[in-house]
């Protein structure tokens, strides 16, 4: 199994101090996180796209290009590229360029996004949300298949036999599709033969088992080999479970309560948070052994080939984030790979 981390490069006040890092310092910290993840032997480092004040991640390909120069082996992905409010040609060109800079380590994870700010920012109508995404995903797939493109659709000007450059190092840039809560997205992704990332950030993982099955069945019905599945979840690792939960809770609560005020959720209590960190909950917060056990439990449900952990759900002190990455790469990842190799 491939294991990695993803982040939206949050920059919110640190618990205890109430202070926010400068964007420059947050980026410097992020480069250290990427470098350490590579040195610790993790497989994937991914940056999500947001266009909000509390995040410093409106341009993932630029951030990933900087990370490419600080790393040697780790794969570099978006998590996600909000494809509906972007231009697939530019997305392909940016990630093909990243592929050249990184020696063939670039990936695109496309999705519809969990926030809507980018749509009015770039002049798109929300009533066309899903249709725009489906159309642009079709174009993105064509762009990686062929150097010259002829294409037409409803939501982007047509292309008449134009070359798209540069071409990547990899024969085909990997394109993943991230899905949240709709079975239709899982079916569409499988029918296209694309790997799927399931974002599990609430509830119980077992509730999402049907998405994996729909994805596999749709791929098989369309004549594709069964594509890979990734589970993307919130979490944090420390030397013991109490420390992990004490470190993570203030940042988790701050982030979830802020989003909850916009969406009508109740504030998060410590009891709710602790319950989410148990074996059957969504969050992977705990000691290395607890996280190992939980990833293996989820593998029994999904049989997935990749797991990505979002460690910074809100701002956590940089030294503690680095320690979490060390534990993930040096203790969790080897145990997971060994166990899954033995049982597969």
VEXDREN-2710 file (C-alpha; in Angstrom, 1 decimal):
% VEXDREN-2710
k/r/px/py/pz
1/UNK/0.0/0.0/0.0
2/UNK/1.1/3.5/-0.8
3/UNK/1.0/5.9/2.2
4/UNK/1.3/9.7/2.2
5/UNK/0.1/13.0/3.6
6/UNK/-2.0/15.9/2.3
7/UNK/-2.6/19.4/3.4
8/UNK/-4.5/22.5/2.5
9/UNK/-1.7/24.6/4.1
10/UNK/-3.9/26.0/6.8
11/UNK/-2.7/29.2/8.5
12/UNK/-4.9/29.7/11.5
13/UNK/-4.0/31.0/15.0
14/UNK/-2.0/28.5/17.0
15/UNK/-3.7/27.3/20.2
16/UNK/-2.2/28.8/23.3
17/UNK/-0.6/31.8/21.6
18/UNK/-3.4/33.1/19.4
19/UNK/-0.8/34.1/16.9
20/UNK/-0.8/33.3/13.1
21/UNK/2.3/32.6/11.2
22/UNK/3.2/34.9/8.3
23/UNK/2.4/33.2/5.0
24/UNK/6.1/33.2/4.2
25/UNK/6.9/31.2/7.4
26/UNK/4.0/28.8/6.8
27/UNK/5.4/28.1/3.3
28/UNK/8.9/27.5/4.8
29/UNK/7.5/25.1/7.3
30/UNK/5.6/23.3/4.5
31/UNK/8.8/22.7/2.5
32/UNK/10.3/21.2/5.6
33/UNK/7.3/18.9/5.9
34/UNK/7.6/17.8/2.3
35/UNK/11.3/17.2/2.6
36/UNK/10.9/15.1/5.8
37/UNK/8.0/13.1/4.3
38/UNK/10.3/12.2/1.4
39/UNK/13.2/11.3/3.8
40/UNK/10.9/9.2/5.9
41/UNK/10.0/7.1/2.9
42/UNK/6.4/8.1/2.5
43/UNK/5.0/7.7/-1.0
44/UNK/2.8/10.8/-1.7
45/UNK/2.8/14.4/-0.7
46/UNK/-0.4/16.3/-1.8
47/UNK/-1.6/19.9/-1.7
48/UNK/-5.3/20.8/-1.7
49/UNK/-6.7/23.9/-3.3
50/UNK/-8.6/26.5/-1.4
51/UNK/-9.3/30.2/-2.0
52/UNK/-10.0/31.3/1.5
53/UNK/-8.1/33.6/3.9
54/UNK/-7.2/30.8/6.4
55/UNK/-5.4/28.7/3.7
56/UNK/-2.2/29.4/1.7
57/UNK/-2.9/26.9/-1.0
58/UNK/-4.7/28.7/-3.9
59/UNK/-1.9/27.5/-6.3
60/UNK/-1.0/23.8/-5.6
61/UNK/1.2/23.3/-8.8
62/UNK/3.5/26.2/-7.7
63/UNK/3.8/24.8/-4.2
64/UNK/4.5/21.3/-5.6
65/UNK/7.1/22.6/-8.0
66/UNK/9.0/24.0/-5.0
67/UNK/8.6/20.7/-3.2
68/UNK/10.0/18.9/-6.3
69/UNK/13.3/20.7/-5.8
70/UNK/13.4/19.7/-2.1
71/UNK/12.5/16.0/-2.6
72/UNK/13.8/13.0/-4.5
73/UNK/11.3/10.1/-4.5
74/UNK/7.9/11.1/-3.2
75/UNK/5.0/11.5/-5.6
76/UNK/3.6/15.0/-5.8
77/UNK/-0.2/15.4/-6.2
78/UNK/-3.0/17.9/-5.8
79/UNK/-5.6/17.0/-3.3
80/UNK/-7.7/18.3/-5.0
81/UNK/-7.6/20.4/-8.1
82/UNK/-11.0/22.2/-8.3
83/UNK/-11.4/21.3/-11.9
84/UNK/-14.8/23.0/-12.4
85/UNK/-13.4/26.5/-11.8
86/UNK/-10.1/25.9/-13.7
87/UNK/-9.1/25.3/-17.3
88/UNK/-8.2/21.7/-18.1
89/UNK/-5.6/22.9/-20.6
90/UNK/-3.8/25.0/-18.0
91/UNK/-4.1/22.2/-15.4
92/UNK/-2.5/19.7/-17.8
93/UNK/0.3/22.1/-18.7
94/UNK/1.0/22.9/-15.1
95/UNK/1.2/19.3/-14.0
96/UNK/3.1/18.3/-17.1
97/UNK/5.7/21.0/-16.2
98/UNK/5.7/19.7/-12.6
99/UNK/6.3/16.2/-14.1
100/UNK/9.4/17.5/-15.9
101/UNK/10.7/19.3/-12.9
102/UNK/10.2/16.2/-10.6
103/UNK/11.5/13.6/-13.0
104/UNK/8.1/11.9/-13.5
105/UNK/6.5/12.2/-10.0
106/UNK/3.5/14.4/-10.7
107/UNK/-0.2/13.4/-10.3
108/UNK/-3.5/15.2/-10.6
109/UNK/-6.3/14.6/-8.1
110/UNK/-9.4/16.3/-9.6
111/UNK/-12.5/17.0/-7.6
112/UNK/-15.5/19.3/-7.3
113/UNK/-14.1/20.9/-4.1
114/UNK/-15.6/21.2/-0.6
115/UNK/-15.9/25.0/-0.8
116/UNK/-17.5/27.2/-3.6
117/UNK/-15.4/30.4/-3.4
118/UNK/-13.5/29.6/-6.6
119/UNK/-16.7/29.6/-8.7
120/UNK/-17.7/33.2/-8.4
121/UNK/-14.0/34.2/-8.2
122/UNK/-13.4/32.8/-11.7
123/UNK/-16.9/33.6/-13.1
124/UNK/-18.6/30.2/-13.1
125/UNK/-22.3/29.5/-12.3
126/UNK/-23.0/27.2/-9.4
127/UNK/-26.1/25.7/-11.0
128/UNK/-23.8/24.0/-13.5
129/UNK/-21.5/22.7/-10.8
130/UNK/-21.6/19.0/-11.7
131/UNK/-22.0/19.3/-15.4
132/UNK/-19.0/21.6/-15.6
133/UNK/-16.9/19.1/-13.7
134/UNK/-17.9/16.2/-15.9
135/UNK/-17.2/18.1/-19.1
136/UNK/-13.8/19.4/-18.0
137/UNK/-12.8/15.9/-16.7
138/UNK/-13.5/14.5/-20.1
139/UNK/-11.3/17.2/-21.7
140/UNK/-8.5/16.6/-19.2
141/UNK/-8.5/12.9/-20.0
142/UNK/-8.3/13.7/-23.7
143/UNK/-5.4/16.0/-23.1
144/UNK/-3.3/13.3/-21.5
145/UNK/-4.2/10.9/-24.3
146/UNK/-3.2/13.0/-27.3
147/UNK/-0.8/15.8/-28.1
148/UNK/-3.2/17.4/-30.5
149/UNK/-6.8/18.1/-29.4
150/UNK/-10.0/18.7/-31.2
151/UNK/-12.8/19.2/-28.6
152/UNK/-16.1/21.1/-28.0
153/UNK/-18.4/21.5/-25.1
154/UNK/-20.9/23.8/-23.4
155/UNK/-18.8/25.4/-20.7
156/UNK/-15.4/26.1/-22.4
157/UNK/-14.5/27.4/-25.9
158/UNK/-13.9/24.7/-28.4
159/UNK/-10.4/23.6/-29.5
160/UNK/-9.7/22.9/-33.1
161/UNK/-6.7/20.6/-33.7
162/UNK/-4.3/22.4/-31.4
163/UNK/-1.1/21.0/-29.8
164/UNK/-0.9/21.2/-26.0
165/UNK/2.6/21.4/-24.5
166/UNK/4.8/20.5/-22.8
167/UNK/4.2/16.8/-22.6
168/UNK/5.1/15.1/-19.3
169/UNK/7.9/12.6/-18.6
170/UNK/5.3/9.9/-17.7
171/UNK/3.6/8.4/-20.7
172/UNK/0.3/9.2/-19.0
173/UNK/-0.1/11.6/-16.1
174/UNK/-2.0/9.8/-13.4
175/UNK/-5.5/11.4/-12.9
176/UNK/-7.3/10.5/-9.7
177/UNK/-10.9/11.6/-8.9
178/UNK/-11.7/12.6/-5.3
179/UNK/-15.3/11.9/-4.3
180/UNK/-17.2/12.9/-1.1
181/UNK/-20.7/11.7/-0.7
182/UNK/-22.4/10.9/-3.9
183/UNK/-22.7/7.4/-5.4
184/UNK/-23.0/8.9/-8.9
185/UNK/-19.4/10.2/-8.6
186/UNK/-18.1/6.8/-7.8
187/UNK/-19.9/5.3/-10.7
188/UNK/-18.7/8.0/-13.1
189/UNK/-15.1/7.6/-12.0
190/UNK/-15.2/3.8/-12.4
191/UNK/-16.8/4.0/-15.8
192/UNK/-14.0/6.2/-16.9
193/UNK/-11.4/3.7/-15.6
194/UNK/-9.9/6.3/-13.2
195/UNK/-8.6/5.6/-9.7
196/UNK/-10.8/7.1/-7.0
197/UNK/-10.0/8.8/-3.7
198/UNK/-12.7/8.6/-1.0
199/UNK/-12.6/11.5/1.4
200/UNK/-13.7/10.1/4.8
201/UNK/-13.8/13.0/7.3
202/UNK/-16.9/12.1/9.3
203/UNK/-19.2/9.3/10.2
204/UNK/-17.9/5.7/10.1
205/UNK/-15.7/4.3/7.3
206/UNK/-17.9/1.2/6.9
207/UNK/-20.6/3.5/5.6
208/UNK/-18.5/4.2/2.5
209/UNK/-18.0/0.6/1.5
210/UNK/-20.7/0.8/-1.1
211/UNK/-18.7/3.6/-2.9
212/UNK/-15.8/1.3/-3.5
213/UNK/-18.1/-1.5/-4.8
214/UNK/-19.9/0.8/-7.2
215/UNK/-16.5/2.1/-8.5
216/UNK/-15.2/-1.4/-9.1
217/UNK/-18.5/-2.6/-10.7
218/UNK/-18.7/0.4/-13.0
219/UNK/-15.1/-0.1/-14.2
220/UNK/-15.7/-3.7/-14.9
221/UNK/-19.0/-3.0/-16.7
222/UNK/-17.1/-0.5/-18.9
223/UNK/-14.4/-3.0/-19.8
224/UNK/-11.6/-1.5/-17.7
225/UNK/-9.3/-3.1/-15.3
226/UNK/-10.3/-2.3/-11.7
227/UNK/-8.7/1.0/-10.8
228/UNK/-7.0/1.8/-7.5
229/UNK/-8.8/3.3/-4.5
230/UNK/-7.3/5.7/-2.0
231/UNK/-8.8/6.5/1.4
232/UNK/-8.1/10.2/2.5
233/UNK/-8.8/11.0/6.1
234/UNK/-8.0/13.4/8.9
235/UNK/-5.6/12.3/11.6
236/UNK/-2.5/13.0/13.7
237/UNK/0.2/10.7/15.3
238/UNK/2.1/11.2/18.5
239/UNK/4.1/8.9/20.7
240/UNK/1.0/8.0/22.8
241/UNK/-2.7/8.3/22.2
242/UNK/-3.4/10.9/24.9
243/UNK/-0.7/13.2/23.5
244/UNK/-2.0/12.8/20.0
245/UNK/-5.5/13.7/20.9
246/UNK/-4.5/16.6/23.2
247/UNK/-2.3/18.0/20.4
248/UNK/-4.9/17.6/17.6
249/UNK/-8.2/18.5/19.3
250/UNK/-7.8/22.3/19.6
251/UNK/-6.9/22.7/15.9
252/UNK/-9.6/20.2/14.8
253/UNK/-12.2/22.0/16.9
254/UNK/-11.3/25.4/15.6
255/UNK/-11.5/24.3/12.0
256/UNK/-14.7/22.3/12.3
257/UNK/-16.5/24.9/14.4
258/UNK/-15.6/27.6/11.9
259/UNK/-16.9/25.6/9.0
260/UNK/-19.9/24.5/11.1
261/UNK/-20.9/28.1/11.7
262/UNK/-21.2/28.5/7.9
263/UNK/-23.0/25.2/7.4
264/UNK/-25.2/24.8/10.4
265/UNK/-23.2/22.2/12.4
266/UNK/-23.1/22.2/16.2
267/UNK/-19.7/22.9/17.9
268/UNK/-17.5/19.9/18.3
269/UNK/-17.1/18.6/21.9
270/UNK/-14.1/16.7/23.2
271/UNK/-16.3/13.6/23.7
272/UNK/-17.4/13.7/20.0
273/UNK/-13.8/14.1/18.9
274/UNK/-12.6/11.3/21.1
275/UNK/-15.4/9.1/19.7
276/UNK/-14.3/9.8/16.2
277/UNK/-10.8/8.6/17.1
278/UNK/-11.9/5.1/18.1
279/UNK/-11.5/2.1/15.8
280/UNK/-14.8/2.7/14.0
281/UNK/-14.6/6.5/13.7
282/UNK/-13.4/8.6/10.9
283/UNK/-10.3/10.2/12.4
284/UNK/-6.9/8.5/12.7
285/UNK/-5.6/10.2/15.7
286/UNK/-3.5/8.3/18.2
287/UNK/-0.2/6.4/18.8
288/UNK/1.5/4.7/15.9
289/UNK/0.0/1.3/16.8
290/UNK/-3.5/2.7/17.0
291/UNK/-3.1/4.2/13.5
292/UNK/-1.7/1.0/12.2
293/UNK/-4.6/-1.0/13.6
294/UNK/-7.1/1.5/12.1
295/UNK/-5.6/1.5/8.6
296/UNK/-5.6/-2.2/8.6
297/UNK/-9.2/-2.3/9.8
298/UNK/-10.1/0.0/6.9
299/UNK/-8.2/-2.1/4.5
300/UNK/-10.5/-5.0/5.4
301/UNK/-13.4/-2.9/4.3
302/UNK/-12.0/-1.3/1.2
303/UNK/-9.0/-3.3/0.0
304/UNK/-7.6/0.0/-1.0
305/UNK/-4.1/0.6/-2.5
306/UNK/-3.4/4.0/-1.0
307/UNK/-4.0/5.9/2.2
308/UNK/-3.4/9.6/2.6
309/UNK/-3.5/11.4/6.0
310/UNK/-4.4/15.1/6.6
311/UNK/-2.4/15.9/9.7
312/UNK/-3.0/19.6/9.9
313/UNK/-6.8/20.1/10.3
314/UNK/-6.1/23.5/11.6
315/UNK/-2.7/24.8/12.8
316/UNK/-0.6/22.5/15.0
317/UNK/2.9/23.5/16.2
318/UNK/5.4/22.8/13.5
319/UNK/7.7/20.6/15.6
320/UNK/4.7/18.4/16.5
321/UNK/3.8/18.1/12.8
322/UNK/7.3/17.0/12.0
323/UNK/7.2/14.4/14.7
324/UNK/3.9/13.1/13.4
325/UNK/5.4/12.8/9.9
326/UNK/8.4/10.9/11.4
327/UNK/6.2/8.4/13.2
328/UNK/4.1/7.9/10.1
329/UNK/7.0/7.3/7.8
330/UNK/9.3/5.3/10.2
331/UNK/6.8/3.3/12.3
332/UNK/3.4/3.2/10.7
333/UNK/4.2/2.9/7.0
334/UNK/6.7/-0.1/7.3
335/UNK/4.2/-2.0/9.5
336/UNK/1.4/-1.5/7.1
337/UNK/3.4/-2.5/4.1
338/UNK/4.7/-5.6/5.8
339/UNK/1.2/-6.7/7.0
340/UNK/-0.5/-6.1/3.7
341/UNK/2.3/-7.9/1.8
342/UNK/2.0/-10.9/4.1
343/UNK/-1.8/-11.1/3.8
344/UNK/-2.2/-10.3/0.1
END
